[in-house]
Amino acid sequence: IDDGDKKIVDLGECGKLETYPLFPGIILAFIDIDLENYDEVFIEEEVSSRFLEINHCLNGRYAYTVGDDEVIYFGKGDLCISIHYLTRTLPDFPLGYYSGLEIFIDVDLANEYIKGYIPNFDLVEFYEELENSNGYRLVRSNEKIDHVIGELYDVDERIKESYYKLKCIELLLFFSITNFVSNDNFSLSVKQVEIVESVKKDLISDLSSKITLDELATRYGISKTTLKNCFKEVYGKPIFKWRKEYKLDYACKLIEEDKLSISEISRKVGYASPSKFSQA
């Protein structure tokens, strides 16, 4: 759907995308989707231009693969700056939903234009520095990011076009004076991600079963600390907090279906009595 410069991609029940051209070589996209399989909607193609991507997560979790054996996850409030050809989106969202924004920058096309606003900031140099490291910088949620980015999600229609441009310049101005820290301890190996996905399947295969961290760690030959850290990195929550919320979400769906009694549902999701289930 075209609405002036704004373009809307309607994904039906899966959500929608809204894109706004800001400057030559710079496009802002708002993403709001609810699905399990990213491949159902997006196909990434090779591009010849040198693209810089800036992703900010409003809700949900998002993942990139970097190289052959590195996976990075980011969630609510996090910001990821990445080189398009060095990072690839994983074909799923850990929480099944995602909303946020992405700024696409063709650095060769946009560089001289942005220098008119920020003379001392060179987009090409910024791109090449990132390219020569590991291709991305992940910035965890903080007050500065929340201030610069957060205001983009609720803007009066009458000033959207101008406001988006101002905030884009503000963000790049922020980059021009920021010494981004390394990405130590932010990434997981592909093997670790596979273990987390296997653990998740174990956690939901029988919701009435009791399962311990010791059992899971022994089953997959991993320390309890590493397992806890890896699971939280993928799903954004501690293992058993995530499982409790999953149980209750599932129970709500069963209640809406109205095919089982509350007692049956409480047993099905591992509660010894309807009263404990109701309390939870």
Buried (B, 14 or more C-beta within 10 A) or exposed (E): EEEEEBBEEEBEEBBBBBBBBBBEBBBBBBBBBBBEEBEEBEEEEEEEEBBBBBBBBBEBBBBBBBEEEBBBBBBBBBBBBBBBBBBBBBBBBBBEBBBBBBBBBBBBBBBEEBEEBBEEBBBBEBBBEBBEBBBBBBBEBEEEBEEBBBEBEEBEEEEEBEBBBEBBBBBBBBBBEEEBEEBEEBBBEEEBBEBBEEBBEBBEEEBEEEBEBEEBBEBBEBEBEBBBBBBBBBBBBEBBEBBBEBBBEBBEEBEEEEEBEBEEBBBBBBBEEBEEBEEE
